[in-house]
Amino acid sequence: MHPKNYHFISGLPRSGSTLLGAILRQNPRFSAGMSSPIANLFEGLVSQVSAGSELSRMVSTAQRERILRGLFDSYYAENPAEVIFDTNRAWTAKIPELMTLYPEAKLICCVRNVAWIMDSLERQFRSKTFENTGLFSSPGERATVYTRTDALAAPNRLVGFAYQALREACWGAYADRVVIVDYDMLGSRPGDVLKLLYQFIGEEHFAHDFESVSYDAPAFDEQLGLDGLHRVRAKVALEPRKTILPPDVFEKYAGLGFWQDLQNCAAFRIVMKS
């Protein structure tokens, strides 16, 4: 069996990572999908052998690397694909570890205007009128659109964590391994985006069908109390709409797209011109 090539998809939530995975998986050499559990397992293994654990002096650095590579190899052992794209928002916070394990790997970071991310999550919340979704941990958090967006933007929460980890990745030592893919660009010009992505990861181009892309994970979404969170429509296209956020909330988050003007940053950008 030939060794697999690994790349990683990360970035902001509700920004096209599931859509991108659904497109990439059309290539028979590729495997891609929604978030996998590997990042959580990865974190758990590292914590078990780190300082403060009785195992910390029993497992050398070389052994740790082999164990972590073995985690990926074991999880994907039955997957016939030659190129694996593993998706998780946590990967932007673990680039040094990933690049030590897989020096040729690239990190694809999906981004989107943060105001529209909040709009998308608010729509998900409102679509389940009689369900306390897993997005919020208390009645106080889910009380109003203001408390809901504030909670999501907190540094250790769904949007805030991903946003801060992305910023770190863009100015970290491995920024040249990072490519930023804007949601609007992927939705409006998928052919151009995929062409550039293939060049970035060093793979031969594949003719994707952007009229027949589909993906869904209803069982996973159901456990969060949500519906269609990871559902991808057949045709890749942007659907203009009006925001459901109050104007002050939308404005608060609309200006956070730092990737539009990255100074002294080696990351590659596939974004719409602002």
Secondary structure as the mmCIF struct_conf table of DSSP 4:
data_model
#
loop_
_struct_conf.conf_type_id
_struct_conf.id
_struct_conf.beg_label_comp_id
_struct_conf.beg_label_asym_id
_struct_conf.beg_label_seq_id
_struct_conf.end_label_comp_id
_struct_conf.end_label_asym_id
_struct_conf.end_label_seq_id
HELX_LH_PP_P HELX_LH_PP_P1 HIS A 2 LYS A 4
STRN STRN1 ASN A 5 GLY A 11
TURN_TY1_P TURN_TY1_P1 PRO A 13 ARG A 14
BEND BEND1 SER A 15 GLY A 16
HELX_RH_AL_P HELX_RH_AL_P1 SER A 17 LEU A 24
TURN_TY1_P TURN_TY1_P2 ARG A 25 GLN A 26
BEND BEND2 ASN A 27 ASN A 27
TURN_TY1_P TURN_TY1_P3 PRO A 28 ARG A 29
STRN STRN2 PHE A 30 ALA A 32
BEND BEND3 MET A 34 MET A 34
BEND BEND4 PRO A 37 PRO A 37
HELX_RH_AL_P HELX_RH_AL_P2 ILE A 38 GLN A 48
TURN_TY1_P TURN_TY1_P4 VAL A 49 VAL A 49
BEND BEND5 SER A 50 SER A 50
TURN_TY1_P TURN_TY1_P5 ALA A 51 GLY A 52
BEND BEND6 SER A 53 SER A 53
TURN_TY1_P TURN_TY1_P6 GLU A 54 MET A 58
BEND BEND7 VAL A 59 VAL A 59
HELX_RH_AL_P HELX_RH_AL_P3 THR A 61 TYR A 75
TURN_TY1_P TURN_TY1_P7 TYR A 76 GLU A 78
BEND BEND8 GLU A 82 GLU A 82
STRN STRN3 VAL A 83 THR A 87
HELX_RH_3T_P HELX_RH_3T_P1 ARG A 89 ALA A 93
HELX_RH_AL_P HELX_RH_AL_P4 ILE A 95 LEU A 101
TURN_TY1_P TURN_TY1_P8 PRO A 103 GLU A 104
STRN STRN4 LEU A 107 VAL A 111
HELX_RH_AL_P HELX_RH_AL_P5 VAL A 114 ARG A 126
TURN_TY1_P TURN_TY1_P9 SER A 127 SER A 127
TURN_TY1_P TURN_TY1_P10 THR A 129 PHE A 130
TURN_TY1_P TURN_TY1_P11 GLY A 134 LEU A 135
BEND BEND9 SER A 137 SER A 138
TURN_TY1_P TURN_TY1_P12 PRO A 139 ARG A 142
BEND BEND10 ALA A 143 THR A 144
HELX_RH_AL_P HELX_RH_AL_P6 VAL A 145 ALA A 153
BEND BEND11 ALA A 154 ALA A 154
TURN_TY1_P TURN_TY1_P13 PRO A 155 ASN A 156
BEND BEND12 ARG A 157 ARG A 157
HELX_RH_AL_P HELX_RH_AL_P7 LEU A 158 CYS A 170
TURN_TY1_P TURN_TY1_P14 TRP A 171 TRP A 171
BEND BEND13 GLY A 172 GLY A 172
TURN_TY1_P TURN_TY1_P15 ALA A 173 TYR A 174
HELX_RH_3T_P HELX_RH_3T_P2 ALA A 175 ARG A 177
STRN STRN5 VAL A 178 ASP A 182
HELX_RH_AL_P HELX_RH_AL_P8 TYR A 183 SER A 188
HELX_RH_AL_P HELX_RH_AL_P9 PRO A 190 ILE A 201
TURN_TY1_P TURN_TY1_P16 GLY A 202 GLY A 202
TURN_TY1_P TURN_TY1_P17 PHE A 210 GLU A 211
BEND BEND14 SER A 212 SER A 212
STRN STRN6 TYR A 215 TYR A 215
HELX_RH_AL_P HELX_RH_AL_P10 PRO A 218 GLN A 223
TURN_TY1_P TURN_TY1_P18 LEU A 224 GLY A 225
BEND BEND15 ASP A 227 GLY A 228
TURN_TY1_P TURN_TY1_P19 LEU A 229 HIS A 230
STRN STRN7 VAL A 232 VAL A 232
BEND BEND16 ALA A 234 LYS A 235
BEND BEND17 LEU A 245 LEU A 245
HELX_RH_AL_P HELX_RH_AL_P11 PRO A 247 ALA A 254
TURN_TY1_P TURN_TY1_P20 GLY A 255 GLY A 255
HELX_RH_3T_P HELX_RH_3T_P3 PHE A 258 ASP A 261
BEND BEND18 GLN A 263 ASN A 264
STRN STRN8 PHE A 268 ILE A 270
#
